[in-house]
Amino acid sequence: MKRGNGFYGASALALLVLAASPARAEAPVRRAAMPAGYEEVEGVAAVVGDTLIAISELRRAMGSQMATQQLVPTDIERPRSQAALRLQVLQSLIDNALVLRAARELAVAVEEREIDQQLAETKKRNLWTDEEMDEAVRKLGFAGLTPYRQHVRAEMVRLRMLQIKLGSRLRIADDEIKKVLELEHCGGTCEEEVQARHIMLAVKPDDSPALVNAKREKAWMVHDLLTSGKQSFDQLAEKFNDDRGAIDGNLGWQRRWTLEPGLGAKLWSLSKGEISAVVQTPFGFHVLQVLDRRKAEAKDKQLLEDFVRHRLQEDQLSRLYKAWIEELRRTTHIEVRI
């Protein structure tokens, strides 16, 4: 589980899906008329200004919660109920629609050749033929390559817009890095290691939305069996763990910067002995447990400093994004119809 590239590496949009942000309570609103030029030919989940979010889009996004590239750091916990997941994903789709509307106002766009290049890279990376790629995107819930191409276009525009609006505002002072190193890393000479284990239900990029949801529900079943004490960790790992690199679920001693960012953040938020809720990373659904913690000598001081800088950038980016989205929400008519 190698560490991802975070915000600055998010241009690798291979089989992108929508990363959910925490659900927000919506006040009841009066049902508005359809925007000019639109005719309601299928169910509408939400109206965002003059943009419609179809129920079919919501349904696809609920299943395709792979989060292979999260443009903005989010909580990777996944709700237990379908209703809670629906709200979580819909709020994310609304946020995405707000960003795309702002991009249209600034005439931010991508060229066809850029989309062609991205699709070609996806095809090459997965060693797909044209027919295999078409089959893969259909399993993700798209009707074919044409709507998937529009999805890639939207994601590339959204990334560009985030870089324009937020990238230039990221400022991490050397003093901030030094303070974290002093408080958490013995002035840059030590690191915390966590001994952890997990049970992972692997999710493949071309798994169908229905299959992804089935795996999420199975992960919650594993969680309940573990926390209730009805079955031991070893028993459950033998039955359900898909991590071939740690067949018994034991991850050993890990340093945070070596892990996928979401997984590392979640592990470091757990107390010794605590079992996590079901979380999702690009690898699949996990139930995590921290067994122990210790301090160890920093192997590479420069790498540690770079990691602290990156972590502070992600934290700042998350705050900036949240504030910007709240501003867009205040100035845009949003109507949830489900």
Residue frames as qw, qx, qy, qz and C-alpha x, y, z in Angstrom:
[[0.000, 0.887, 0.461, 0.000, 0.00, 0.00, 0.00],
 [0.494, 0.068, 0.024, 0.867, 2.30, 2.71, -1.25],
 [0.028, -0.626, -0.319, 0.711, 1.67, 6.30, -0.46],
 [0.446, 0.731, 0.466, 0.223, -0.22, 8.35, -3.06],
 [0.441, 0.224, 0.090, 0.865, 0.79, 11.66, -4.57],
 [0.076, -0.585, -0.453, 0.668, -1.93, 13.79, -2.97],
 [0.311, 0.817, 0.237, -0.423, -3.14, 17.04, -4.56],
 [0.113, 0.735, -0.453, -0.491, -0.23, 17.64, -6.89],
 [0.125, -0.187, 0.925, 0.306, -0.36, 14.11, -8.27],
 [0.498, 0.373, 0.644, -0.445, -4.09, 14.10, -8.89],
 [0.434, 0.535, -0.332, -0.644, -3.78, 14.56, -12.64],
 [0.113, 0.138, -0.965, -0.194, -3.52, 10.77, -13.00],
 [0.587, 0.046, 0.229, -0.775, -7.27, 10.41, -13.48],
 [0.253, 0.105, -0.926, -0.259, -7.36, 6.67, -14.22],
 [0.414, -0.428, -0.773, -0.219, -10.95, 5.45, -13.98],
 [0.018, -0.180, 0.396, -0.900, -11.81, 8.32, -11.71],
 [0.339, -0.604, -0.706, -0.146, -14.75, 8.17, -9.39],
 [0.153, -0.757, -0.014, -0.635, -16.18, 10.80, -7.10],
 [0.407, 0.013, -0.688, 0.601, -14.66, 11.23, -3.65],
 [0.366, -0.740, -0.515, -0.230, -17.36, 11.80, -1.06],
 [0.098, 0.377, -0.391, 0.834, -17.18, 14.68, 1.41],
 [0.017, -0.212, -0.817, 0.536, -18.89, 14.64, 4.81],
 [0.069, -0.617, -0.704, -0.344, -22.67, 14.88, 4.62],
 [0.008, -0.019, 0.239, -0.971, -24.31, 18.18, 5.47],
 [0.171, 0.549, 0.757, -0.309, -27.82, 18.70, 6.68],
 [0.049, 0.232, 0.440, 0.866, -29.97, 20.49, 4.11],
 [0.280, 0.288, 0.453, -0.796, -32.86, 22.74, 5.12],
 [0.433, 0.516, 0.737, 0.046, -36.18, 21.95, 3.40],
 [0.006, -0.316, 0.266, 0.911, -36.60, 24.05, 0.28],
 [0.628, 0.511, 0.273, -0.520, -39.47, 24.81, -2.05],
 [0.674, 0.164, 0.624, 0.359, -39.42, 22.70, -5.21],
 [0.067, 0.598, -0.224, -0.767, -38.29, 24.99, -8.01],
 [0.763, 0.580, 0.082, -0.273, -39.31, 24.95, -11.65],
 [0.855, 0.094, 0.284, 0.425, -37.03, 23.19, -14.13],
 [0.238, -0.561, 0.250, 0.752, -34.20, 25.43, -15.42],
 [0.537, 0.682, -0.054, -0.493, -34.85, 27.01, -18.82],
 [0.453, 0.566, -0.633, -0.273, -34.12, 24.65, -21.68],
 [0.035, -0.203, 0.964, -0.168, -34.44, 21.47, -19.61],
 [0.765, -0.138, -0.257, -0.574, -37.11, 18.81, -19.77],
 [0.462, -0.404, 0.728, -0.306, -37.31, 16.23, -17.00],
 [0.758, 0.250, -0.493, -0.346, -36.90, 12.90, -18.79],
 [0.714, -0.082, -0.660, 0.220, -35.53, 10.94, -15.83],
 [0.573, -0.747, -0.316, 0.120, -35.44, 11.29, -12.09],
 [0.264, 0.717, -0.259, 0.591, -33.53, 14.29, -10.76],
 [0.668, -0.328, -0.518, 0.422, -31.66, 13.90, -7.47],
 [0.306, -0.672, -0.193, 0.646, -30.73, 17.57, -7.06],
 [0.392, 0.824, 0.205, 0.353, -30.71, 20.93, -8.82],
 [0.544, -0.486, -0.015, 0.684, -27.60, 23.09, -8.43],
 [0.055, 0.504, -0.211, -0.836, -28.24, 26.45, -10.05],
 [0.676, 0.457, -0.189, -0.546, -28.88, 25.55, -13.69],
 [0.281, 0.369, -0.883, -0.070, -27.24, 22.12, -13.33],
 [0.871, -0.198, -0.031, -0.448, -29.14, 18.88, -12.81],
 [0.086, -0.385, 0.911, -0.119, -27.84, 15.82, -10.97],
 [0.736, -0.014, -0.452, -0.504, -29.70, 12.79, -12.27],
 [0.817, -0.371, 0.338, -0.285, -30.67, 9.88, -10.07],
 [0.952, 0.268, -0.068, 0.133, -28.79, 7.62, -12.49],
 [0.385, 0.667, -0.413, 0.485, -25.61, 9.64, -11.85],
 [0.461, -0.583, 0.453, -0.492, -26.14, 9.37, -8.10],
 [0.969, -0.093, 0.155, -0.168, -26.72, 5.63, -8.38],
 [0.810, 0.446, -0.238, 0.297, -23.52, 5.14, -10.37],
 [0.126, 0.687, -0.454, 0.553, -21.48, 7.29, -8.00],
 [0.712, -0.486, 0.317, -0.396, -22.79, 5.40, -4.96],
 [0.995, 0.023, 0.084, 0.049, -21.43, 2.18, -6.38],
 [0.734, 0.475, -0.132, 0.468, -18.18, 3.56, -7.75],
 [0.356, -0.916, 0.139, -0.119, -16.67, 4.83, -4.51],
 [0.895, 0.108, -0.133, 0.412, -13.14, 3.69, -5.36],
 [0.220, -0.964, 0.104, 0.108, -11.63, 7.15, -4.77],
 [0.873, 0.149, 0.072, 0.459, -8.59, 6.25, -6.85],
 [0.382, 0.234, -0.064, 0.892, -7.62, 9.91, -6.92],
 [0.218, -0.816, -0.489, 0.217, -9.01, 12.22, -4.27],
 [0.340, 0.659, 0.059, 0.668, -8.54, 15.80, -5.39],
 [0.237, -0.645, 0.294, -0.664, -9.17, 17.04, -1.87],
 [0.194, 0.101, -0.905, 0.364, -8.44, 15.06, 1.32],
 [0.640, -0.336, -0.169, -0.670, -11.65, 13.60, 2.77],
 [0.559, -0.301, 0.675, -0.377, -12.74, 11.26, 5.52],
 [0.362, 0.243, -0.822, -0.366, -12.43, 7.75, 4.11],
 [0.297, 0.109, 0.855, -0.410, -14.99, 6.18, 6.45],
 [0.299, -0.129, -0.668, -0.669, -17.97, 4.68, 4.64],
 [0.557, -0.174, 0.295, -0.756, -21.50, 4.74, 6.11],
 [0.301, 0.010, 0.944, -0.134, -23.25, 1.55, 7.08],
 [0.473, 0.542, 0.624, -0.305, -26.68, 2.35, 5.62],
 [0.420, 0.410, 0.557, 0.588, -27.62, 2.98, 2.01],
 [0.028, -0.930, -0.350, -0.111, -29.49, 6.13, 3.05],
 [0.416, -0.814, 0.144, 0.379, -26.44, 7.62, 4.74],
 [0.552, -0.112, 0.536, 0.629, -24.23, 6.67, 1.80],
 [0.306, 0.681, 0.542, 0.385, -26.72, 8.24, -0.62],
 [0.142, -0.978, -0.139, 0.058, -26.62, 11.54, 1.29],
 [0.543, -0.593, 0.332, 0.494, -22.83, 11.48, 1.57],
 [0.508, 0.120, 0.595, 0.611, -22.36, 10.87, -2.15],
 [0.189, 0.818, 0.477, 0.258, -25.05, 13.37, -3.19],
 [0.258, -0.928, 0.006, 0.269, -23.37, 16.11, -1.17],
 [0.523, -0.358, 0.496, 0.594, -20.13, 15.30, -2.98],
 [0.398, 0.453, 0.627, 0.492, -21.87, 15.50, -6.37],
 [0.012, -0.953, -0.302, -0.013, -23.34, 18.86, -5.39],
 [0.410, -0.748, 0.244, 0.461, -19.87, 20.13, -4.42],
 [0.516, -0.024, 0.610, 0.601, -18.50, 18.92, -7.76],
 [0.263, 0.721, 0.556, 0.318, -21.31, 20.66, -9.63],
 [0.180, -0.954, -0.100, 0.219, -20.57, 23.91, -7.80],
 [0.467, -0.509, 0.436, 0.576, -16.91, 23.73, -8.83],
 [0.431, 0.261, 0.673, 0.541, -17.83, 23.04, -12.46],
 [0.112, 0.894, 0.424, 0.092, -20.27, 25.97, -12.51],
 [0.291, -0.865, 0.140, 0.383, -17.53, 28.24, -11.19],
 [0.517, -0.198, 0.591, 0.586, -15.21, 26.88, -13.90],
 [0.362, 0.609, 0.602, 0.368, -17.73, 27.75, -16.62],
 [0.064, -0.971, -0.191, 0.127, -17.94, 31.31, -15.31],
 [0.307, -0.754, 0.403, 0.418, -14.15, 31.60, -15.69],
 [0.727, 0.599, -0.239, -0.234, -14.19, 29.79, -19.07],
 [0.302, -0.519, 0.800, 0.016, -11.90, 27.07, -17.69],
 [0.905, 0.296, -0.002, -0.307, -11.83, 24.16, -20.13],
 [0.539, -0.370, 0.697, 0.296, -9.72, 21.28, -21.42],
 [0.418, 0.493, -0.494, -0.581, -8.94, 20.47, -25.03],
 [0.947, 0.121, -0.049, -0.295, -10.04, 17.31, -26.79],
 [0.652, 0.469, -0.559, 0.207, -6.43, 16.20, -27.25],
 [0.138, -0.461, 0.674, -0.561, -5.93, 16.32, -23.47],
 [0.802, -0.075, 0.341, -0.484, -8.86, 13.99, -22.95],
 [0.872, 0.383, -0.292, -0.093, -7.58, 11.72, -25.74],
 [0.341, 0.538, -0.675, 0.372, -4.20, 11.58, -24.01],
 [0.430, -0.340, 0.607, -0.576, -5.75, 10.77, -20.64],
 [0.908, 0.100, 0.151, -0.378, -7.88, 7.97, -22.06],
 [0.749, 0.486, -0.445, 0.065, -4.91, 6.57, -23.97],
 [0.062, 0.511, -0.720, 0.466, -2.85, 6.51, -20.77],
 [0.682, -0.170, 0.469, -0.535, -5.65, 4.72, -18.92],
 [0.924, 0.296, -0.083, -0.228, -5.93, 2.16, -21.71],
 [0.558, 0.553, -0.574, 0.230, -2.15, 1.62, -21.84],
 [0.203, -0.485, 0.671, -0.523, -1.77, 1.33, -18.06],
 [0.735, -0.057, 0.507, -0.447, -4.43, -1.38, -17.88],
 [0.132, -0.222, 0.883, 0.393, -3.30, -3.15, -21.08],
 [0.528, 0.456, 0.590, -0.406, -6.84, -2.90, -22.48],
 [0.225, 0.267, 0.672, 0.653, -8.11, -3.26, -26.01],
 [0.255, -0.174, -0.132, -0.942, -10.84, -0.84, -27.11],
 [0.646, -0.331, -0.563, -0.394, -13.45, -3.48, -26.33],
 [0.601, -0.273, -0.618, 0.427, -12.01, -4.20, -22.88],
 [0.118, -0.018, -0.251, 0.961, -11.96, -0.52, -21.99],
 [0.448, -0.253, -0.317, -0.797, -15.58, -0.14, -23.09],
 [0.696, -0.332, -0.633, -0.069, -16.52, -3.12, -20.92],
 [0.459, -0.146, -0.526, 0.701, -14.61, -1.69, -17.94],
 [0.094, -0.068, 0.118, -0.986, -16.34, 1.70, -18.02],
 [0.592, -0.295, -0.465, -0.588, -19.74, 0.00, -18.39],
 [0.645, -0.289, -0.662, 0.251, -19.01, -1.98, -15.23],
 [0.233, -0.088, -0.365, 0.897, -18.42, 1.35, -13.50],
 [0.159, 0.633, 0.625, -0.428, -21.99, 2.34, -14.38],
 [0.144, 0.517, -0.254, -0.805, -21.38, 4.42, -17.52],
 [0.778, 0.463, 0.279, -0.319, -23.43, 3.75, -20.66],
 [0.842, 0.400, 0.129, 0.338, -20.23, 3.61, -22.72],
 [0.613, -0.060, 0.006, 0.788, -17.07, 5.51, -23.63],
 [0.090, 0.614, 0.254, 0.742, -18.89, 8.69, -24.68],
 [0.483, -0.813, -0.145, -0.292, -20.41, 9.45, -21.25],
 [0.808, -0.409, -0.053, 0.421, -17.20, 8.27, -19.59],
 [0.508, 0.312, 0.109, 0.796, -15.30, 10.74, -21.74],
 [0.175, -0.764, -0.161, -0.600, -17.55, 13.51, -20.45],
 [0.746, -0.651, -0.128, 0.058, -16.83, 12.35, -16.92],
 [0.745, -0.098, 0.026, 0.659, -13.07, 12.55, -17.53],
 [0.223, 0.579, 0.161, 0.767, -13.51, 16.02, -19.04],
 [0.440, -0.805, -0.166, -0.363, -15.40, 17.19, -15.95],
 [0.811, -0.504, -0.061, 0.290, -12.77, 15.77, -13.59],
 [0.628, 0.143, 0.085, 0.760, -9.93, 17.43, -15.52],
 [0.021, -0.702, -0.166, -0.692, -11.77, 20.76, -15.49],
 [0.636, -0.743, -0.160, -0.135, -12.43, 20.38, -11.77],
 [0.800, -0.266, -0.027, 0.537, -8.76, 19.68, -11.07],
 [0.407, 0.388, 0.130, 0.817, -7.73, 22.70, -13.13],
 [0.269, -0.777, -0.199, -0.533, -10.21, 24.88, -11.28],
 [0.754, -0.629, -0.130, 0.137, -8.93, 23.70, -7.90],
 [0.702, -0.032, 0.034, 0.711, -5.38, 24.52, -8.94],
 [0.157, 0.576, 0.185, 0.781, -6.45, 28.00, -10.07],
 [0.432, -0.747, -0.167, -0.477, -8.55, 28.84, -7.01],
 [0.775, -0.627, 0.054, -0.050, -6.63, 27.04, -4.28],
 [0.890, 0.111, -0.070, 0.436, -3.21, 25.96, -5.48],
 [0.354, 0.587, -0.137, 0.715, -1.73, 29.45, -5.44],
 [0.434, -0.727, 0.093, -0.524, -3.04, 30.03, -1.90],
 [0.927, -0.285, -0.193, 0.148, -1.17, 27.10, -0.37],
 [0.207, 0.756, -0.411, 0.467, 1.52, 28.59, 1.81],
 [0.869, -0.437, -0.198, 0.122, 3.40, 26.54, 4.38],
 [0.003, 0.901, -0.373, 0.221, 6.04, 28.48, 6.29],
 [0.588, 0.316, -0.682, 0.298, 9.29, 26.84, 7.33],
 [0.182, -0.335, 0.591, -0.711, 8.47, 27.76, 10.92],
 [0.821, -0.081, 0.075, -0.561, 5.30, 25.65, 10.76],
 [0.864, 0.224, -0.451, 0.011, 7.27, 22.63, 9.59],
 [0.299, 0.398, -0.657, 0.565, 9.90, 23.17, 12.28],
 [0.483, -0.307, 0.397, -0.718, 7.19, 23.37, 14.96],
 [0.933, 0.005, -0.092, -0.347, 5.66, 20.03, 13.92],
 [0.725, 0.335, -0.548, 0.250, 9.08, 18.40, 13.79],
 [0.017, 0.414, -0.609, 0.676, 9.83, 19.65, 17.29],
 [0.624, -0.203, 0.329, -0.680, 6.51, 18.56, 18.77],
 [0.934, 0.098, 0.101, -0.329, 6.02, 15.22, 17.02],
 [0.908, 0.353, -0.153, 0.165, 9.39, 14.09, 15.70],
 [0.745, -0.499, 0.029, 0.442, 12.04, 14.91, 18.32],
 [0.071, -0.800, 0.254, 0.539, 13.20, 17.88, 16.27],
 [0.644, 0.615, -0.331, -0.311, 13.38, 15.76, 13.13],
 [0.057, 0.505, -0.859, 0.057, 15.38, 12.85, 14.54],
 [0.224, 0.058, 0.952, -0.199, 12.58, 10.36, 15.27],
 [0.478, -0.084, -0.468, -0.739, 9.32, 9.07, 13.88],
 [0.626, -0.084, 0.575, -0.520, 6.34, 7.30, 15.37],
 [0.289, 0.110, -0.880, -0.361, 5.70, 3.78, 14.16],
 [0.705, -0.070, 0.264, -0.654, 2.39, 1.98, 14.47],
 [0.060, -0.079, 0.990, 0.105, 1.95, -1.76, 14.66],
 [0.586, 0.223, 0.135, -0.767, -1.33, -2.51, 12.92],
 [0.242, 0.092, 0.940, 0.224, -3.41, -5.16, 11.25],
 [0.473, 0.290, -0.029, -0.831, -6.35, -5.08, 8.90],
 [0.500, 0.286, 0.813, 0.080, -8.90, -7.14, 7.01],
 [0.173, 0.445, -0.284, -0.832, -9.29, -5.87, 3.45],
 [0.633, 0.466, 0.617, -0.034, -11.97, -6.65, 0.92],
 [0.297, -0.226, 0.450, 0.811, -10.31, -5.73, -2.37],
 [0.479, 0.738, 0.337, -0.337, -12.14, -3.58, -4.92],
 [0.560, 0.068, 0.515, 0.645, -11.04, -3.68, -8.55],
 [0.035, 0.302, -0.141, -0.942, -11.23, -0.62, -10.85],
 [0.361, -0.018, -0.597, -0.717, -13.80, -2.33, -13.08],
 [0.012, -0.291, -0.902, 0.318, -16.01, -3.77, -10.34],
 [0.152, -0.581, -0.559, -0.572, -19.66, -2.93, -10.97],
 [0.245, -0.467, 0.233, -0.817, -21.42, -0.47, -8.64],
 [0.845, -0.339, -0.148, -0.385, -23.54, -3.31, -7.26],
 [0.865, 0.014, -0.391, 0.314, -20.45, -5.37, -6.48],
 [0.249, 0.401, -0.377, 0.797, -18.71, -2.43, -4.78],
 [0.513, -0.453, 0.132, -0.717, -21.72, -1.91, -2.52],
 [0.934, -0.192, -0.273, -0.128, -21.87, -5.64, -1.75],
 [0.689, 0.168, -0.438, 0.553, -18.23, -5.55, -0.65],
 [0.081, -0.461, 0.293, -0.834, -18.87, -2.49, 1.53],
 [0.758, -0.383, -0.022, -0.528, -21.74, -4.33, 3.25],
 [0.921, -0.038, -0.355, 0.159, -19.58, -7.42, 3.73],
 [0.400, 0.361, -0.434, 0.722, -16.85, -5.26, 5.29],
 [0.410, -0.458, 0.221, -0.757, -19.40, -3.95, 7.80],
 [0.926, -0.223, -0.209, -0.222, -20.38, -7.56, 8.58],
 [0.741, 0.169, -0.436, 0.482, -16.71, -8.33, 9.29],
 [0.020, 0.466, -0.327, 0.822, -16.53, -5.23, 11.51],
 [0.675, -0.417, 0.049, -0.607, -19.58, -6.32, 13.52],
 [0.946, -0.095, -0.306, 0.039, -18.32, -9.89, 13.98],
 [0.574, 0.286, -0.420, 0.642, -14.97, -8.55, 15.17],
 [0.116, -0.434, 0.300, -0.842, -16.27, -5.88, 17.57],
 [0.780, -0.354, -0.056, -0.513, -18.90, -8.24, 19.03],
 [0.284, -0.502, 0.800, -0.167, -16.26, -10.87, 19.75],
 [0.902, 0.154, 0.217, -0.340, -18.25, -13.54, 17.90],
 [0.915, 0.293, 0.006, 0.278, -15.19, -14.39, 15.80],
 [0.565, -0.594, 0.159, 0.550, -11.52, -13.67, 16.32],
 [0.211, 0.810, -0.302, -0.455, -9.40, -11.50, 14.08],
 [0.184, -0.363, 0.860, 0.307, -7.44, -14.53, 12.88],
 [0.440, 0.351, 0.825, -0.047, -10.63, -16.38, 11.96],
 [0.388, 0.824, 0.269, -0.314, -12.03, -13.42, 10.03],
 [0.039, 0.738, -0.508, -0.442, -8.73, -12.69, 8.29],
 [0.329, -0.125, 0.905, 0.239, -8.53, -16.28, 7.09],
 [0.413, 0.545, 0.727, -0.065, -12.05, -16.06, 5.62],
 [0.284, 0.892, 0.344, -0.074, -12.17, -12.55, 4.20],
 [0.232, -0.787, 0.258, 0.511, -8.79, -10.83, 3.93],
 [0.767, 0.612, 0.163, 0.102, -7.81, -10.17, 0.29],
 [0.022, 0.909, -0.414, -0.038, -4.41, -8.60, 1.04],
 [0.958, 0.179, -0.182, 0.129, -2.06, -11.21, -0.45],
 [0.397, 0.589, -0.447, 0.543, 0.94, -9.34, 0.94],
 [0.161, -0.277, 0.674, -0.665, -0.33, -9.79, 4.49],
 [0.493, -0.184, -0.763, -0.375, -2.50, -12.88, 4.37],
 [0.416, -0.411, -0.731, 0.352, -2.99, -12.93, 8.15],
 [0.104, -0.907, -0.335, -0.232, -3.77, -9.21, 8.13],
 [0.589, -0.652, -0.028, 0.477, -0.64, -8.23, 10.05],
 [0.421, 0.880, 0.003, 0.219, 0.84, -5.04, 8.59],
 [0.733, -0.028, -0.240, 0.636, 3.78, -5.04, 10.99],
 [0.284, -0.665, -0.157, 0.673, 5.39, -1.80, 12.07],
 [0.416, 0.658, 0.418, 0.468, 4.55, 1.07, 9.70],
 [0.219, -0.334, -0.079, 0.913, 5.69, 4.66, 9.34],
 [0.368, 0.670, 0.443, -0.469, 2.95, 7.05, 8.30],
 [0.248, 0.691, -0.324, -0.596, 4.62, 8.42, 5.19],
 [0.078, -0.214, 0.917, 0.327, 4.98, 4.90, 3.71],
 [0.281, 0.399, 0.857, -0.165, 1.20, 4.34, 3.66],
 [0.046, 0.569, 0.566, 0.595, -1.58, 5.47, 1.36],
 [0.006, 0.301, -0.234, 0.924, -2.53, 8.91, 2.80],
 [0.633, -0.382, -0.147, -0.656, -6.09, 8.09, 3.81],
 [0.870, -0.196, -0.448, 0.064, -5.07, 4.81, 5.40],
 [0.498, 0.131, -0.442, 0.734, -2.22, 6.46, 7.28],
 [0.211, -0.374, 0.125, -0.894, -4.45, 9.27, 8.55],
 [0.779, -0.361, -0.246, -0.451, -7.05, 6.81, 9.81],
 [0.812, -0.093, -0.484, 0.312, -4.49, 4.56, 11.54],
 [0.344, 0.178, -0.373, 0.843, -2.91, 7.54, 13.27],
 [0.397, -0.408, 0.001, -0.822, -6.33, 8.63, 14.55],
 [0.829, -0.302, -0.424, -0.204, -6.94, 5.33, 16.38],
 [0.443, -0.682, 0.495, -0.307, -6.03, 4.57, 19.97],
 [0.093, 0.345, -0.934, 0.031, -4.09, 1.44, 20.90],
 [0.200, 0.161, 0.943, -0.210, -6.38, -1.57, 20.54],
 [0.452, 0.483, 0.253, -0.706, -9.15, 0.44, 18.83],
 [0.433, 0.262, 0.787, 0.353, -10.95, -1.04, 15.83],
 [0.091, 0.206, -0.210, -0.951, -11.92, 1.35, 13.05],
 [0.661, 0.486, 0.329, -0.467, -15.20, 1.71, 11.24],
 [0.748, 0.329, 0.469, 0.335, -15.14, 0.52, 7.65],
 [0.013, -0.779, 0.218, 0.588, -12.83, 2.75, 5.62],
 [0.803, 0.503, 0.292, 0.128, -12.09, 2.83, 1.92],
 [0.239, -0.652, 0.442, 0.567, -8.86, 3.41, 0.05],
 [0.511, 0.530, -0.459, -0.497, -7.95, 2.83, -3.62],
 [0.108, 0.256, -0.960, -0.020, -7.28, -0.78, -2.62],
 [0.452, -0.350, -0.779, -0.255, -10.71, -1.60, -1.20],
 [0.550, -0.682, -0.055, -0.479, -12.60, -1.65, 2.10],
 [0.451, 0.258, -0.701, 0.489, -10.65, -2.09, 5.34],
 [0.654, -0.724, -0.136, -0.172, -11.30, -2.77, 9.00],
 [0.434, 0.571, -0.471, 0.514, -8.22, -1.56, 10.88],
 [0.722, -0.676, -0.149, 0.018, -6.79, -2.13, 14.34],
 [0.208, 0.755, -0.484, 0.391, -3.80, -0.51, 16.02],
 [0.873, -0.243, -0.400, 0.139, -1.89, -2.93, 18.21],
 [0.637, -0.540, -0.091, 0.543, 0.97, -0.77, 19.52],
 [0.291, 0.934, -0.037, 0.205, 2.98, 2.44, 18.99],
 [0.745, -0.420, 0.051, 0.516, 6.65, 3.29, 19.42],
 [0.131, 0.937, -0.220, -0.237, 9.25, 5.91, 18.57],
 [0.876, 0.070, 0.270, 0.394, 12.02, 5.01, 16.13],
 [0.314, -0.508, 0.277, 0.753, 15.00, 6.82, 14.69],
 [0.545, 0.741, 0.059, -0.387, 14.20, 8.77, 11.53],
 [0.807, 0.060, 0.444, 0.385, 15.79, 6.95, 8.59],
 [0.401, 0.369, 0.336, 0.769, 15.70, 9.93, 6.23],
 [0.124, -0.523, -0.379, 0.754, 15.38, 13.39, 7.80],
 [0.118, 0.202, -0.340, -0.911, 14.74, 15.12, 4.48],
 [0.292, -0.261, -0.821, -0.416, 12.00, 12.65, 3.59],
 [0.251, -0.531, -0.710, 0.389, 10.44, 13.21, 6.99],
 [0.027, -0.432, -0.096, 0.896, 10.51, 16.98, 6.50],
 [0.207, 0.024, -0.595, -0.777, 8.94, 16.60, 3.04],
 [0.284, -0.403, -0.864, -0.100, 6.21, 14.42, 4.51],
 [0.155, -0.551, -0.513, 0.639, 5.40, 16.98, 7.21],
 [0.080, 0.298, -0.210, -0.927, 5.23, 19.73, 4.58],
 [0.269, -0.132, -0.764, -0.571, 2.91, 17.63, 2.41],
 [0.256, -0.480, -0.817, 0.191, 0.67, 16.78, 5.36],
 [0.064, -0.519, -0.289, 0.802, 0.38, 20.46, 6.30],
 [0.153, 0.152, -0.469, -0.856, -0.43, 21.30, 2.67],
 [0.274, -0.308, -0.860, -0.301, -3.21, 18.70, 2.61],
 [0.196, -0.554, -0.652, 0.479, -4.66, 20.06, 5.86],
 [0.016, 0.443, 0.002, -0.897, -4.55, 23.62, 4.52],
 [0.182, -0.005, -0.685, -0.705, -6.03, 22.55, 1.19],
 [0.220, -0.443, -0.869, -0.012, -8.91, 20.82, 2.95],
 [0.107, -0.597, -0.442, 0.661, -9.69, 23.97, 4.98],
 [0.065, 0.338, -0.288, -0.894, -9.48, 26.23, 1.91],
 [0.185, -0.154, -0.827, -0.508, -11.68, 23.91, -0.11],
 [0.168, -0.538, -0.794, 0.226, -14.32, 23.69, 2.61],
 [0.035, -0.575, -0.222, 0.787, -14.47, 27.49, 2.96],
 [0.116, 0.217, -0.511, -0.824, -14.71, 27.97, -0.81],
 [0.189, -0.290, -0.890, -0.298, -17.47, 25.36, -1.18],
 [0.114, -0.598, -0.652, 0.453, -19.47, 26.93, 1.65],
 [0.044, 0.472, -0.072, -0.877, -19.19, 30.30, -0.13],
 [0.193, 0.033, -0.720, -0.666, -20.44, 28.76, -3.39],
 [0.171, -0.422, -0.890, 0.031, -23.30, 27.08, -1.55],
 [0.037, -0.568, -0.435, 0.698, -24.42, 30.36, -0.01],
 [0.181, 0.505, -0.198, -0.820, -24.65, 32.04, -3.41],
 [0.272, 0.099, -0.803, -0.521, -26.22, 29.19, -5.42],
 [0.763, -0.090, 0.116, -0.629, -29.75, 27.79, -5.39],
 [0.175, 0.220, -0.960, -0.005, -29.49, 24.14, -4.33],
 [0.748, -0.095, 0.121, -0.645, -32.51, 21.88, -4.20],
 [0.071, -0.188, 0.979, -0.020, -32.34, 18.24, -3.11],
 [0.643, 0.033, -0.239, -0.727, -35.21, 16.27, -4.65],
 [0.686, -0.035, -0.723, -0.070, -34.83, 12.85, -3.05]]
